[in-house]
Amino acid sequence: MAEEHRVYQDPIQAQLGERVTNLGRRQTDLEAEMRSGFRQIEQSFASFTNETRNAISALGTSISDRSRPQWQALGVMVSVIVVLGGLVYWPIRESTNDLKAQDIETGRLIQSLTTETGKAIQTLAANTVSRQEMDWRAARGAEDRTRMETAISDIRGNLVPRTEFEAFKIDIQRQIDRKP
């Protein structure tokens, strides 16, 4: 920018012209700096966006790799389960064959246990007290207590205090002593 040589009529106009020129330059410099700053922000934001996309893509690939079934491990696990199942089933099959032979004895045993259980239940029913009977007995006990408390208070009401009885006894003795 070539500087123009200006001619001013008085110093105030010269001062004002200088200020306007300086403000114009500052504004031009500010615009250039802001454009440069915005370009840098735009470039760093684009760089950040690309890095984020790449990281998300890598994360998605990693997650999809993890979600795939591990066929070798599953095959080994199924084989181990089959072998263990066979080892567990073998004694069960042998025991089942033995149980079939003892089926008649088991039937008799179950029948005797059923009979004994029935007798035990009948004995228990005969020897237990029902809830209604317990409530009736509790009410009857409360009634008895009330009756006894009433009787005791009646007896206490008819009692003569000791001092009065002693005076009565002395009076009777005096009357007896006077009689010829």
Secondary structure, DSSP 8 states (H G I E B T S, - for coil): --------SSHHHHHHHHHHHHHHHHHHHHHHHHHHHHHHHHHHHHHHHHHHHHHHHHHHHHHHHHHS--HHHHHHHHHHHHHHHHHHHHHHHHHHHHHHHTHHHHHHHHHHHHHHHHHHHHHHHHH---HHHHHHHHHHHHHHHHHHHHHHHHHHHH---HHHHHHHHHHHHHHHHH--
